[in-house]
Amino acid sequence: MSLPEPEWSVLRRRVIGERIRTARLHRKLTQEQLANLLGIDRRSIHRYETARRDPALSMLVRIADALAVPLAVLVSDSLELDLRTARADERPAT
């Protein structure tokens, strides 16, 4: 019998998913485009963004690189997502 997942873990996954989505939209990328940059299925991006799946640290690093944001932007304990230094029209290199 497994123990239920702690609430803090669920909340943390939601925050990370929302930040991935916000950064992706800031870069004007679809889930499909981000998935293609990462070489993964679009459904995986959807699962990360909707907190249905926890991305591994290695995947978080790849997502941050693809979105041209520091990893800290995605995983910081800060309540605010600061994308002021990232230009909205700037697409990451492919």
MOPAC internal coordinates of N, CA, C and O (Angstrom, degrees):
PM7 1SCF
backbone

  N    0.0000 0     0.00 0     0.00 0    0    0    0
  C    1.4565 1     0.00 0     0.00 0    1    0    0
  C    1.5282 1   108.68 1     0.00 0    2    1    0
  O    1.2310 1   120.62 1   -53.66 1    3    2    1
  N    1.3163 1   116.43 1   126.34 1    3    2    1
  C    1.4589 1   119.92 1   179.86 1    5    3    2
  C    1.5247 1   110.43 1   -94.29 1    6    5    3
  O    1.2310 1   121.97 1   -29.31 1    7    6    5
  N    1.3019 1   113.84 1   150.69 1    7    6    5
  C    1.4628 1   119.88 1   178.58 1    9    7    6
  C    1.5236 1   109.93 1   -78.44 1   10    9    7
  O    1.2310 1   120.07 1   -30.18 1   11   10    9
  N    1.3291 1   117.48 1   149.82 1   11   10    9
  C    1.4682 1   118.90 1   176.57 1   13   11   10
  C    1.5267 1   110.14 1   -65.46 1   14   13   11
  O    1.2310 1   121.46 1   -29.38 1   15   14   13
  N    1.3108 1   114.81 1   150.62 1   15   14   13
  C    1.4636 1   120.41 1   179.87 1   17   15   14
  C    1.5309 1   109.34 1   -67.68 1   18   17   15
  O    1.2310 1   120.12 1   -44.93 1   19   18   17
  N    1.3420 1   117.37 1   135.07 1   19   18   17
  C    1.4707 1   119.72 1   179.14 1   21   19   18
  C    1.5310 1   111.42 1   -62.56 1   22   21   19
  O    1.2310 1   120.72 1   -35.50 1   23   22   21
  N    1.3127 1   116.23 1   144.50 1   23   22   21
  C    1.4680 1   121.78 1  -178.32 1   25   23   22
  C    1.5273 1   111.50 1   -58.04 1   26   25   23
  O    1.2310 1   120.12 1   141.62 1   27   26   25
  N    1.3494 1   117.38 1   -38.38 1   27   26   25
  C    1.4646 1   120.08 1  -178.92 1   29   27   26
  C    1.5254 1   110.62 1   -61.84 1   30   29   27
  O    1.2310 1   120.29 1   147.14 1   31   30   29
  N    1.3326 1   117.05 1   -32.86 1   31   30   29
  C    1.4599 1   120.81 1   179.89 1   33   31   30
  C    1.5278 1   110.96 1   -68.87 1   34   33   31
  O    1.2310 1   121.03 1   138.05 1   35   34   33
  N    1.3095 1   115.64 1   -41.95 1   35   34   33
  C    1.4656 1   120.64 1   178.28 1   37   35   34
  C    1.5282 1   109.89 1   -64.26 1   38   37   35
  O    1.2310 1   120.55 1   134.43 1   39   38   37
  N    1.3189 1   116.55 1   -45.57 1   39   38   37
  C    1.4689 1   120.78 1   179.94 1   41   39   38
  C    1.5233 1   111.01 1   -62.22 1   42   41   39
  O    1.2310 1   120.42 1   138.92 1   43   42   41
  N    1.3161 1   116.80 1   -41.08 1   43   42   41
  C    1.4664 1   121.12 1  -179.83 1   45   43   42
  C    1.5203 1   110.14 1   -62.79 1   46   45   43
  O    1.2310 1   120.52 1   137.03 1   47   46   45
  N    1.3413 1   116.62 1   -42.97 1   47   46   45
  C    1.4647 1   120.93 1   179.51 1   49   47   46
  C    1.5257 1   110.39 1   -63.55 1   50   49   47
  O    1.2310 1   120.37 1   141.94 1   51   50   49
  N    1.3361 1   116.91 1   -38.06 1   51   50   49
  C    1.4732 1   120.67 1   177.80 1   53   51   50
  C    1.5184 1   111.22 1   -63.31 1   54   53   51
  O    1.2310 1   120.74 1   135.49 1   55   54   53
  N    1.3333 1   116.19 1   -44.51 1   55   54   53
  C    1.4714 1   120.46 1  -179.55 1   57   55   54
  C    1.5187 1   110.18 1   -61.69 1   58   57   55
  O    1.2310 1   120.42 1   133.62 1   59   58   57
  N    1.3191 1   116.81 1   -46.38 1   59   58   57
  C    1.4680 1   120.22 1   179.73 1   61   59   58
  C    1.5284 1   110.43 1   -62.15 1   62   61   59
  O    1.2310 1   120.11 1   137.04 1   63   62   61
  N    1.3192 1   117.39 1   -42.96 1   63   62   61
  C    1.4660 1   121.06 1   178.54 1   65   63   62
  C    1.5176 1   112.32 1   -61.47 1   66   65   63
  O    1.2310 1   120.67 1   137.48 1   67   66   65
  N    1.3211 1   116.32 1   -42.52 1   67   66   65
  C    1.4643 1   120.18 1   178.47 1   69   67   66
  C    1.5283 1   110.92 1   -64.68 1   70   69   67
  O    1.2310 1   120.48 1   143.00 1   71   70   69
  N    1.3153 1   116.68 1   -37.00 1   71   70   69
  C    1.4667 1   119.96 1   179.48 1   73   71   70
  C    1.5254 1   111.30 1   -70.09 1   74   73   71
  O    1.2310 1   120.49 1   141.82 1   75   74   73
  N    1.3014 1   116.67 1   -38.18 1   75   74   73
  C    1.4697 1   119.22 1   175.79 1   77   75   74
  C    1.5276 1   108.94 1   -60.75 1   78   77   75
  O    1.2310 1   120.71 1   132.59 1   79   78   77
  N    1.3165 1   116.26 1   -47.41 1   79   78   77
  C    1.4689 1   120.83 1  -179.62 1   81   79   78
  C    1.5237 1   111.32 1   -61.23 1   82   81   79
  O    1.2310 1   120.21 1   133.60 1   83   82   81
  N    1.3282 1   117.19 1   -46.40 1   83   82   81
  C    1.4635 1   121.10 1  -179.38 1   85   83   82
  C    1.5244 1   111.04 1   -61.36 1   86   85   83
  O    1.2310 1   120.44 1   134.63 1   87   86   85
  N    1.3266 1   116.77 1   -45.37 1   87   86   85
  C    1.4702 1   120.27 1   179.72 1   89   87   86
  C    1.5209 1   110.75 1   -65.42 1   90   89   87
  O    1.2310 1   120.55 1   141.35 1   91   90   89
  N    1.3372 1   116.56 1   -38.65 1   91   90   89
  C    1.4699 1   120.20 1   178.53 1   93   91   90
  C    1.5208 1   110.96 1   -63.47 1   94   93   91
  O    1.2310 1   120.48 1   134.42 1   95   94   93
  N    1.3237 1   116.69 1   -45.58 1   95   94   93
  C    1.4647 1   120.32 1   178.98 1   97   95   94
  C    1.5225 1   111.27 1   -66.83 1   98   97   95
  O    1.2310 1   120.46 1   144.39 1   99   98   97
  N    1.3245 1   116.72 1   -35.61 1   99   98   97
  C    1.4664 1   121.15 1   176.85 1  101   99   98
  C    1.5346 1   109.96 1   -60.26 1  102  101   99
  O    1.2310 1   120.76 1   145.09 1  103  102  101
  N    1.3158 1   116.16 1   -34.91 1  103  102  101
  C    1.4684 1   121.78 1   178.55 1  105  103  102
  C    1.5350 1   112.36 1   -85.37 1  106  105  103
  O    1.2310 1   121.06 1  -179.68 1  107  106  105
  N    1.3447 1   115.59 1     0.32 1  107  106  105
  C    1.4609 1   121.37 1   179.38 1  109  107  106
  C    1.5261 1   112.04 1    58.78 1  110  109  107
  O    1.2310 1   121.39 1  -135.81 1  111  110  109
  N    1.3328 1   114.94 1    44.19 1  111  110  109
  C    1.4537 1   121.98 1   177.39 1  113  111  110
  C    1.5228 1   109.66 1  -112.15 1  114  113  111
  O    1.2310 1   120.67 1   -35.24 1  115  114  113
  N    1.3125 1   116.33 1   144.76 1  115  114  113
  C    1.4541 1   120.69 1   171.74 1  117  115  114
  C    1.5263 1   107.98 1   -84.20 1  118  117  115
  O    1.2310 1   121.15 1   -11.96 1  119  118  117
  N    1.3287 1   115.41 1   168.04 1  119  118  117
  C    1.4636 1   118.94 1   174.93 1  121  119  118
  C    1.5253 1   109.79 1   -60.22 1  122  121  119
  O    1.2310 1   120.81 1   140.51 1  123  122  121
  N    1.3120 1   116.05 1   -39.49 1  123  122  121
  C    1.4693 1   121.11 1  -179.90 1  125  123  122
  C    1.5358 1   111.11 1   -62.17 1  126  125  123
  O    1.2310 1   120.43 1   136.26 1  127  126  125
  N    1.3242 1   116.78 1   -43.74 1  127  126  125
  C    1.4668 1   120.43 1  -179.87 1  129  127  126
  C    1.5253 1   111.32 1   -64.70 1  130  129  127
  O    1.2310 1   120.57 1   137.01 1  131  130  129
  N    1.3306 1   116.51 1   -42.99 1  131  130  129
  C    1.4637 1   119.41 1   178.23 1  133  131  130
  C    1.5262 1   110.13 1   -64.44 1  134  133  131
  O    1.2310 1   120.54 1   136.73 1  135  134  133
  N    1.3139 1   116.57 1   -43.27 1  135  134  133
  C    1.4641 1   120.12 1   178.55 1  137  135  134
  C    1.5227 1   111.01 1   -59.07 1  138  137  135
  O    1.2310 1   120.27 1   138.04 1  139  138  137
  N    1.3286 1   117.08 1   -41.96 1  139  138  137
  C    1.4680 1   120.93 1   178.28 1  141  139  138
  C    1.5189 1   111.41 1   -63.03 1  142  141  139
  O    1.2310 1   120.04 1   139.82 1  143  142  141
  N    1.3353 1   117.54 1   -40.18 1  143  142  141
  C    1.4673 1   120.69 1   177.43 1  145  143  142
  C    1.5231 1   111.26 1   -61.76 1  146  145  143
  O    1.2310 1   121.02 1   146.39 1  147  146  145
  N    1.3352 1   115.66 1   -33.61 1  147  146  145
  C    1.4625 1   120.69 1  -177.27 1  149  147  146
  C    1.5246 1   113.24 1   -91.49 1  150  149  147
  O    1.2310 1   120.61 1   168.35 1  151  150  149
  N    1.3297 1   116.43 1   -11.65 1  151  150  149
  C    1.4560 1   120.01 1  -178.16 1  153  151  150
  C    1.5233 1   112.85 1    72.32 1  154  153  151
  O    1.2310 1   120.79 1  -146.95 1  155  154  153
  N    1.3438 1   116.09 1    33.05 1  155  154  153
  C    1.4611 1   121.03 1   179.15 1  157  155  154
  C    1.5221 1   109.60 1  -127.89 1  158  157  155
  O    1.2310 1   120.79 1    -4.61 1  159  158  157
  N    1.3067 1   116.09 1   175.39 1  159  158  157
  C    1.4543 1   122.67 1  -179.89 1  161  159  158
  C    1.5269 1   111.03 1   -78.76 1  162  161  159
  O    1.2310 1   120.04 1   -34.57 1  163  162  161
  N    1.3311 1   117.52 1   145.43 1  163  162  161
  C    1.4662 1   121.81 1   178.73 1  165  163  162
  C    1.5156 1   111.57 1   -58.30 1  166  165  163
  O    1.2310 1   120.44 1   145.87 1  167  166  165
  N    1.3261 1   116.76 1   -34.13 1  167  166  165
  C    1.4704 1   120.07 1  -179.92 1  169  167  166
  C    1.5214 1   111.97 1   -60.37 1  170  169  167
  O    1.2310 1   120.08 1   147.71 1  171  170  169
  N    1.3183 1   117.46 1   -32.29 1  171  170  169
  C    1.4686 1   120.47 1   177.73 1  173  171  170
  C    1.5227 1   110.23 1   -64.40 1  174  173  171
  O    1.2310 1   120.22 1   137.09 1  175  174  173
  N    1.3264 1   117.18 1   -42.91 1  175  174  173
  C    1.4633 1   120.54 1   177.50 1  177  175  174
  C    1.5231 1   109.21 1   -61.43 1  178  177  175
  O    1.2310 1   120.47 1   134.85 1  179  178  177
  N    1.3153 1   116.71 1   -45.15 1  179  178  177
  C    1.4650 1   120.77 1   178.16 1  181  179  178
  C    1.5323 1   110.75 1   -57.92 1  182  181  179
  O    1.2310 1   120.27 1   135.69 1  183  182  181
  N    1.3109 1   117.08 1   -44.31 1  183  182  181
  C    1.4653 1   120.77 1  -179.47 1  185  183  182
  C    1.5265 1   111.73 1   -65.08 1  186  185  183
  O    1.2310 1   119.91 1   142.06 1  187  186  185
  N    1.3206 1   117.78 1   -37.94 1  187  186  185
  C    1.4669 1   120.36 1   176.75 1  189  187  186
  C    1.5234 1   110.31 1   -64.89 1  190  189  187
  O    1.2310 1   120.95 1   133.08 1  191  190  189
  N    1.3267 1   115.79 1   -46.92 1  191  190  189
  C    1.4618 1   120.25 1  -175.97 1  193  191  190
  C    1.5228 1   113.08 1   -67.77 1  194  193  191
  O    1.2310 1   120.08 1   151.52 1  195  194  193
  N    1.3175 1   117.45 1   -28.48 1  195  194  193
  C    1.4644 1   120.93 1  -179.08 1  197  195  194
  C    1.5258 1   112.16 1   -99.37 1  198  197  195
  O    1.2310 1   120.24 1  -168.85 1  199  198  197
  N    1.3130 1   117.14 1    11.15 1  199  198  197
  C    1.4725 1   124.07 1   175.86 1  201  199  198
  C    1.5189 1   112.88 1    62.67 1  202  201  199
  O    1.2310 1   120.20 1  -153.85 1  203  202  201
  N    1.3161 1   117.22 1    26.15 1  203  202  201
  C    1.4645 1   120.00 1   176.23 1  205  203  202
  C    1.5229 1   111.32 1   -86.66 1  206  205  203
  O    1.2310 1   121.48 1   163.36 1  207  206  205
  N    1.3287 1   114.78 1   -16.64 1  207  206  205
  C    1.4662 1   120.15 1  -178.18 1  209  207  206
  C    1.5141 1   108.69 1  -142.68 1  210  209  207
  O    1.2310 1   121.07 1   -36.86 1  211  210  209
  N    1.3141 1   115.57 1   143.14 1  211  210  209
  C    1.4582 1   122.81 1   179.74 1  213  211  210
  C    1.5283 1   108.99 1   -94.87 1  214  213  211
  O    1.2310 1   119.35 1   -65.15 1  215  214  213
  N    1.3331 1   118.85 1   114.85 1  215  214  213
  C    1.4657 1   118.26 1   178.29 1  217  215  214
  C    1.5332 1   110.80 1   -70.62 1  218  217  215
  O    1.2310 1   120.61 1   -41.21 1  219  218  217
  N    1.3115 1   116.43 1   138.79 1  219  218  217
  C    1.4621 1   121.86 1   175.41 1  221  219  218
  C    1.5298 1   108.61 1   -64.80 1  222  221  219
  O    1.2310 1   120.64 1   -21.68 1  223  222  221
  N    1.3128 1   116.38 1   158.32 1  223  222  221
  C    1.4616 1   120.82 1   179.19 1  225  223  222
  C    1.5255 1   111.01 1   -56.62 1  226  225  223
  O    1.2310 1   120.41 1   138.10 1  227  226  225
  N    1.3206 1   116.82 1   -41.90 1  227  226  225
  C    1.4681 1   119.59 1   179.86 1  229  227  226
  C    1.5269 1   111.10 1   -61.63 1  230  229  227
  O    1.2310 1   120.27 1   143.65 1  231  230  229
  N    1.3429 1   117.08 1   -36.35 1  231  230  229
  C    1.4634 1   120.50 1   177.87 1  233  231  230
  C    1.5262 1   110.11 1   -71.64 1  234  233  231
  O    1.2310 1   119.84 1   141.28 1  235  234  233
  N    1.3209 1   117.91 1   -38.72 1  235  234  233
  C    1.4666 1   120.15 1   177.15 1  237  235  234
  C    1.5254 1   110.92 1   -60.38 1  238  237  235
  O    1.2310 1   120.49 1   140.52 1  239  238  237
  N    1.3141 1   116.66 1   -39.48 1  239  238  237
  C    1.4701 1   120.60 1   177.50 1  241  239  238
  C    1.5250 1   109.76 1   -63.41 1  242  241  239
  O    1.2310 1   120.28 1   135.93 1  243  242  241
  N    1.3142 1   117.07 1   -44.07 1  243  242  241
  C    1.4683 1   121.01 1   179.25 1  245  243  242
  C    1.5253 1   111.54 1   -64.57 1  246  245  243
  O    1.2310 1   120.36 1   140.16 1  247  246  245
  N    1.3439 1   116.92 1   -39.84 1  247  246  245
  C    1.4647 1   120.91 1   178.81 1  249  247  246
  C    1.5191 1   109.89 1   -64.87 1  250  249  247
  O    1.2310 1   120.29 1   134.29 1  251  250  249
  N    1.3275 1   117.05 1   -45.71 1  251  250  249
  C    1.4642 1   120.94 1   178.90 1  253  251  250
  C    1.5283 1   110.42 1   -59.18 1  254  253  251
  O    1.2310 1   120.36 1   136.25 1  255  254  253
  N    1.3286 1   116.93 1   -43.75 1  255  254  253
  C    1.4678 1   120.68 1   178.52 1  257  255  254
  C    1.5276 1   111.13 1   -62.99 1  258  257  255
  O    1.2310 1   120.29 1   135.81 1  259  258  257
  N    1.3278 1   117.05 1   -44.19 1  259  258  257
  C    1.4646 1   121.03 1  -179.03 1  261  259  258
  C    1.5251 1   111.48 1   -64.34 1  262  261  259
  O    1.2310 1   120.69 1   147.10 1  263  262  261
  N    1.3319 1   116.29 1   -32.90 1  263  262  261
  C    1.4668 1   120.69 1  -179.91 1  265  263  262
  C    1.5271 1   112.33 1   -91.42 1  266  265  263
  O    1.2310 1   120.79 1   179.16 1  267  266  265
  N    1.3250 1   116.09 1    -0.84 1  267  266  265
  C    1.4763 1   122.77 1   179.42 1  269  267  266
  C    1.5234 1   111.48 1    55.68 1  270  269  267
  O    1.2310 1   121.23 1  -135.06 1  271  270  269
  N    1.3374 1   115.26 1    44.94 1  271  270  269
  C    1.4634 1   120.89 1   175.08 1  273  271  270
  C    1.5256 1   107.95 1  -127.47 1  274  273  271
  O    1.2310 1   120.17 1   -28.62 1  275  274  273
  N    1.3309 1   117.29 1   151.38 1  275  274  273
  C    1.4672 1   118.49 1   174.96 1  277  275  274
  C    1.5278 1   110.53 1   -63.14 1  278  277  275
  O    1.2310 1   120.34 1   -33.81 1  279  278  277
  N    1.3112 1   116.96 1   146.19 1  279  278  277
  C    1.4609 1   121.09 1   178.02 1  281  279  278
  C    1.5237 1   110.51 1   -54.59 1  282  281  279
  O    1.2310 1   119.96 1   144.22 1  283  282  281
  N    1.3166 1   117.69 1   -35.78 1  283  282  281
  C    1.4710 1   121.92 1  -179.47 1  285  283  282
  C    1.5255 1   111.92 1   -58.70 1  286  285  283
  O    1.2310 1   119.99 1   150.47 1  287  286  285
  N    1.3146 1   117.62 1   -29.53 1  287  286  285
  C    1.4723 1   120.49 1   178.44 1  289  287  286
  C    1.5239 1   110.06 1   -61.85 1  290  289  287
  O    1.2310 1   120.54 1   144.80 1  291  290  289
  N    1.3226 1   116.57 1   -35.20 1  291  290  289
  C    1.4602 1   120.20 1  -178.06 1  293  291  290
  C    1.5221 1   113.43 1   -83.69 1  294  293  291
  O    1.2310 1   119.98 1   149.73 1  295  294  293
  N    1.3307 1   117.64 1   -30.27 1  295  294  293
  C    1.4626 1   119.67 1  -170.89 1  297  295  294
  C    1.5251 1   115.01 1  -118.78 1  298  297  295
  O    1.2310 1   119.61 1  -179.13 1  299  298  297
  N    1.3010 1   118.36 1     0.87 1  299  298  297
  C    1.4602 1   121.94 1  -177.49 1  301  299  298
  C    1.5236 1   111.87 1   -60.25 1  302  301  299
  O    1.2310 1   120.85 1   -28.69 1  303  302  301
  N    1.3335 1   115.97 1   151.31 1  303  302  301
  C    1.4609 1   120.86 1   175.15 1  305  303  302
  C    1.5189 1   112.28 1   -76.42 1  306  305  303
  O    1.2310 1   120.65 1   170.07 1  307  306  305
  N    1.3169 1   116.37 1    -9.93 1  307  306  305
  C    1.4639 1   120.56 1   178.92 1  309  307  306
  C    1.5229 1   109.77 1   -60.03 1  310  309  307
  O    1.2310 1   120.73 1   -36.35 1  311  310  309
  N    1.3138 1   116.21 1   143.65 1  311  310  309
  C    1.4533 1   120.44 1  -179.86 1  313  311  310
  C    1.5178 1   112.45 1   -78.66 1  314  313  311
  O    1.2310 1   120.28 1   161.42 1  315  314  313
  N    1.3158 1   117.07 1   -18.58 1  315  314  313
  C    1.4633 1   120.80 1  -177.50 1  317  315  314
  C    1.5132 1   110.95 1  -104.79 1  318  317  315
  O    1.2310 1   121.17 1   -35.29 1  319  318  317
  N    1.2963 1   115.36 1   144.71 1  319  318  317
  C    1.4488 1   121.97 1   175.72 1  321  319  318
  C    1.5191 1   107.33 1   -99.87 1  322  321  319
  O    1.2310 1   120.33 1   -64.90 1  323  322  321
  N    1.3226 1   116.97 1   115.10 1  323  322  321
  C    1.4523 1   121.17 1  -175.90 1  325  323  322
  C    1.5216 1   110.16 1  -103.19 1  326  325  323
  O    1.2310 1   121.05 1   -76.46 1  327  326  325
  N    1.3125 1   115.59 1   103.54 1  327  326  325
  C    1.4661 1   121.27 1   177.70 1  329  327  326
  C    1.5230 1   111.04 1  -109.90 1  330  329  327
  O    1.2310 1   120.40 1  -161.57 1  331  330  329
  N    1.3254 1   116.84 1    18.43 1  331  330  329
  C    1.4718 1   119.84 1  -176.95 1  333  331  330
  C    1.5150 1   112.47 1   -59.57 1  334  333  331
  O    1.2310 1   119.86 1   148.32 1  335  334  333
  N    1.3326 1   117.88 1   -31.68 1  335  334  333
  C    1.4552 1   119.87 1  -177.71 1  337  335  334
  C    1.5265 1   112.34 1   -81.76 1  338  337  335
  O    1.2310 1   120.12 1   168.03 1  339  338  337
  N    1.3215 1   117.38 1   -11.97 1  339  338  337
  C    1.4582 1   121.12 1   180.00 1  341  339  338
  C    1.5222 1   109.07 1  -100.11 1  342  341  339
  O    1.2310 1   120.71 1   -54.84 1  343  342  341
  N    1.3113 1   116.25 1   125.16 1  343  342  341
  C    1.4581 1   120.33 1   178.38 1  345  343  342
  C    1.5145 1   110.04 1   -75.69 1  346  345  343
  O    1.2310 1   120.65 1   -45.23 1  347  346  345
  N    1.3095 1   116.37 1   134.77 1  347  346  345
  C    1.4679 1   121.55 1  -176.76 1  349  347  346
  C    1.5303 1   111.80 1   -63.57 1  350  349  347
  O    1.2310 1   120.25 1   146.07 1  351  350  349
  N    1.3153 1   117.12 1   -33.93 1  351  350  349
  C    1.4613 1   119.93 1  -175.66 1  353  351  350
  C    1.5259 1   112.94 1   -88.60 1  354  353  351
  O    1.2310 1   120.32 1  -179.05 1  355  354  353
  N    1.3103 1   116.99 1     0.95 1  355  354  353
  C    1.4533 1   121.15 1  -177.57 1  357  355  354
  C    1.5250 1   109.85 1   -88.94 1  358  357  355
  O    1.2310 1   120.44 1   -65.34 1  359  358  357
  N    1.3032 1   116.76 1   114.66 1  359  358  357
  C    1.4620 1   121.17 1   179.28 1  361  359  358
  C    1.5280 1   108.61 1   -89.77 1  362  361  359
  O    1.2310 1   120.28 1   -36.85 1  363  362  361
  N    1.3114 1   117.07 1   143.15 1  363  362  361
  C    1.4652 1   119.18 1   176.11 1  365  363  362
  C    1.5314 1   110.30 1   -65.62 1  366  365  363
  O    1.2310 1   120.92 1   -26.70 1  367  366  365
  N    1.3098 1   115.84 1   153.30 1  367  366  365
  C    1.4639 1   120.77 1   178.48 1  369  367  366
  C    1.5165 1   109.56 1   -67.00 1  370  369  367
  O    1.2310 1   120.79 1   -38.73 1  371  370  369
  N    1.3215 1   116.10 1   141.27 1  371  370  369
  C    1.4736 1   119.44 1   179.32 1  373  371  370
  C    1.4969 1   110.96 1  -107.23 1  374  373  371
  O    1.2310 1   120.10 1   180.00 1  375  374  373

